[in-house]
Amino acid sequence: MSIPAFSDIAKSSNDLLTKDFYHTAASNLEIKSKAPNGVSFNVKGKSTHDSNTAGSIEAKYKDDPSGTFFNHLLFLIRSPLDRSSNISYQALMRPGQASLLMFYRRAGLTLTQAWTTANVLDTKIEVENQLAKGLKAELLTQYLPKSNTYGAKTNLYFKQPNFHGRAFFDLFKGPTATIDAVLGHEGFLVGAEAGYDVQKAAITRYSAAVGYTVPQYSAAITATNNLSVFAASYYHKVNSDVEAGAKATWDSKAGDKAKVNDRGIAAIAYNVLLRPGFTLGLGASFDTQNLNEAAHKVGASFTFDA
C-alpha cells in the first residue's frame, strides 16, 4: 500500500463518518464534461439552508510531455549534450557547414483555472515527475478584481515507497510554511506536521500521528493543535457492502473527555446511480432531543458526468 499524506492517516474513518451526508446543504449541483481537445470542465453550485448560494466554473488542461525535432539547422556550435535539460542538441560537422539536431521536451504541465460567484479567479499550474521522480510541484495564484488583491502559494509533494512528504508555502501572507512527513513500514505509520512563520521566525503549530493500515481495517491516533487535541479512530471494511467506523476526541483544554454524537443529531444518507453519468444523493438529519421542533434538515445532490 502507498504511504498516505499526514492529513489522510485517519482518512478511512473520517470519510465514513462525514462524507456523502447531503443534509449539510439544501441542494448541490455538479456537472462534469470533457471537450474533444482534452479540456475538462467542472461546474458546481450550492444552496445552503440559510438561502445563500455559491458556485464556480473550473477548466483543466493537461499538456502531456512530448517533443519536437528540428533538423539541419545551419549553426556553428560546440557544447556537450546535457540530458538533464529540456533542450537537447547534437552538432554534425560537415565540410563547410554544421548541422544541428535539436530536441525540445515539454515539461508536461497541467493548468487549472476556476472562476467563482464571489468573483475570484483561481489558477493552478502543476508539474509532476519532471524535476525528480516522485516529486510534484504546484503554483497556485488567486486574483480578486474587486479589491485588486493577489495571492500566491507554492506546494511540493514528494512520494517514495516508504515516505510521503509535503510542503506548503504562502508567499504573500507571512510568508508562512507548513511541512509534514509520514514514514511507513508494513502497515505501521508515523507522521508529524509543523507550521513556521518566516517573518516572526517562530513555529506556529505542530501535530503528530501514528496509525496502522491494512486493506480490511485501519486505526489511528492523532494529536493536533500543538498536541492538545487527541483523536482515536477505527475503520473496518466488513465486506463490499458493509463498512463500520468510530471516532472519539478529547480536548485537553476543555472539560469534556469524549464526544460521540453529543448533540443527539442523527443523520442518514442515500445515493444511487440513476443512469451512467447521473448520480442522485439524498440526505436528512434529525434532532432526536427536539423531535417536535423544526430543527431537522434535508438535502439533495445532483451530479452529472458527461
N, C-alpha and C positions, 0 to 999 in steps of 0.2 A: 504494500500500500504506500501511496505517496505521502510525504510529510505535510500536514496541514499548516496553514498560517496560524499565527498566535491567536487571532480572533476566532478561528474555526476549531479550536481544540474541543470545545463543547458544542459544536455546530449541530450534531445529530439530535440531541435532546432539545436544544433551543428551537430548532426548526419545527420539531414535532409539537412543541408547546405553544409556539407563537405564529408560525407561518400558516397561510391559507385560512385564516379566520376572517371572513368577509364583513363582519358586523362593525368593524372599526371605521368604515366609511359607508355613506348611504349608497353610493354607486361608484364603480370603477369601470373604465373602458380602456382597452388596449388593442391597437391594430398594428400588425407587423406585415411588412411586404418587402419584396426584393425586386429591383429593376433589372432588366436584361444586361446592363453594363456592370452588375455586381454591387451596386449601391443598395444598402439595406436601410429601410425607413421604419421608424417606430413612433407611433402617435399614442400619447397617454392622456387620459382625462380622469379627474377625480372630483367627487362632490362629497363634502363632509356632512355630518349631522347638524352642523351649525350653519348650513346653507352657503358655505364657502366653496368656491370652485378653483381648480388649478389644472393646468395642462402643459404639455410640452410636445415638440416635434423633434425627432432626432434622425440624423442621416449619418451613415457609417460606410466608409470606403476603405478597402484593404488593397494596397499595392504590393502584390507578391514579388519576391526577389526575382530578377531576371537580368538579362544582359543584352547589349548591342555591340556589334562588331564594326570596326572601321578598318578598311584595307587600303594599302598602298598610299599612305599619306606621305607627301614629299617633305620630310623633316629630318634635319641632321641632329642626332641626339645620342648621348652616351649616358646611361643610367642603369643601375641594377634593377631587376624585377622585384617589386615589393608586393608580395602576396597578401599582406595584411591590409592593403589599401583597397578602396572601392574601384580605383582605376589601375589597371594593369596594362603593360605595353611591352612590346618586343621590337627591336630595330633590326632590320635586314639590310646589310650593306651590299650595294652593287656598284659596279664601275660607273662613276659619275652621278650616282644618286643613292638615297637611303629610303627604304620603305619602312613605315611604322605600322605595326599591328597593334590596335588598341582595343581593350575590353573594359566596358563600364558596367559595374554591377549595382543595381538599385538596392537600397537598404531594406526594402520590404516594409514600408510604413503603413500604419493603419490610422486613418483620420476619421474622427467622430465629432460632429457638431450638433448642438441642440439649442433650440430657442423655446423659452418657456413663456407662459402667460404673464409672468412677473417681469417681462421684458429683460431677460437675462440671456446673454449669449455665452454658451459653454463650448469650449473646443478642447479636444484631447488628441494628442499625437503619440502613437505607440511604436516602439521598435523592440522586437523580440528575437533572441538568439542571433543577433548580428554583432554586437560588441563582444560578447562571450557566450559560450554555451550555457544555457540555463538562466541567463540574465535578461530581464525585461525592463525597459526604461519608458517612462511616461512623462509627458509635459502637458499640464492642464492649465488652461487660461480661462478667465471669466471677465466679461465686459458688461457693465451696466450703463447703457446710454443715457438714462435719465439723470444720473448723478455723475456721469463721466468718470467712473472709478474702474480700476482694474484689479485683477487678482491673478497670481501665478503660483503653481505648485509643481514640484518635481517628485516623482515616485520611482523607486527602484525595487525590483523583486529578483531574488536570486534563489534558485532551487537546485538542489543536488539530491542524490538518493537518500541521504540521512540528514538533510539540512534544509531549512526554509527560512530565509531572512528577508526582511522588508525595511525600507527606509522612506519616510515621507518628509518632504521639506516644503514649508510655506515660505516663499521668498519675500513676500511683502509684509506679512504680519510677524514681527519679531526681529529677524527671521526665527522660525522655530523648526525643530526636527523631532520626529518620533521614529524610534528604531525598535524593532522586535526581532526575535530569532527563536526558532524551535529546533531541537535536536531529537531524533527518534531512532529507536533500535528495537526490532522485533515487537512492535506494537506499543512500547513504552515511549511516552512523550514528556519532554520538559521544556518549558519556554519562559521567556522574560520579555518585558517591554519597558521602555523608558522614554520620557519626553524631555527635551532640552531647549531652553530659550537662549539664543545666541546673544541677544542684547543684554540680558540680565546675567549671562554666564552662570546659569543655575539649572539644575534638574527640576522640572516642574511636576513630574508624576512618575510612578513606577508601578509595575504589576508583575505577577508571576503565576505560573500554572503548571500542573502535572496531569497526566492522563494516560489512559490505556485504551487502545482501539484495535478491534478485530472486526471482521465483516459482520458477525452476528450481534455484537454489543459493544458499548463503549462507556467509559466512566471518566469523569474529570473533576478536578478541584481547582478553582481559580481564586486568586487574591488580587483584587483591584483597588482603585482609589488609595494608592500608597499603602497597600496591604492592610486596609481597614475593612473592606467588604469581602466576605468569603462566600463562595457558592459551590455546592456539590451537586452534580448532575449525573444521571444514569439513563442510558438508552438501550433498548433491546428490540431487535427485529425478530419477532416470533416466527413469522412466515411472510410470504409475499403479500398477504392481505392484512396482517395484524402487526402493529408496532406499539410499543409501550415506552413511556418516559416519565421521569420525575426530576424535580429540581427543588433544592432548598437553599435559602440565602440567610446569612447572618451578618448584620452590620455592627461592628464593634463599637461604633459611636452612637448607636441607638439602643433603646430599651428592649426591642424585640429580638428573639433569637432565631426564629424561623417563620417563613411566610408560605403558606400553601392555600391559595385562594382566600386570602384574608378578608376580602370584602363580600364574599358569598356570591361572586359572579360566576355563572355557568355559561359556557359558550359552546356552540355546535357549528359545524361547517360541513358543506357538501359540495362537491364539484363533479361535473360529468362532461364527457366529450360528446356533444350532440352530433357532430359530424366532423370529418377531417378538417382541421383548421379553425374550429369554433368550439370554445370551451365556456361553459356557464358555471359560475360559482355562487352559492347561496350561503348566508350565514346569519346567526342570531345570537344575542346574549341576553341573559335573564338575571335580574337581581333577585336571588332567592330569598333575601331578607325583606324585600318590599314587592311582593308579587302583585299587590293590588294597585301599585302606583305605576305611572308612565315612565319608568326608568329603563325599560327594555329597548334594545336596538336591533335593527335588521339591516342587512346589506346585500348587495348583488355585485357580481363582477362578470364582465364580458370580455373575452379575449379572442381576437381574430388573427390568424396567422396564414397569410396568403403565400 
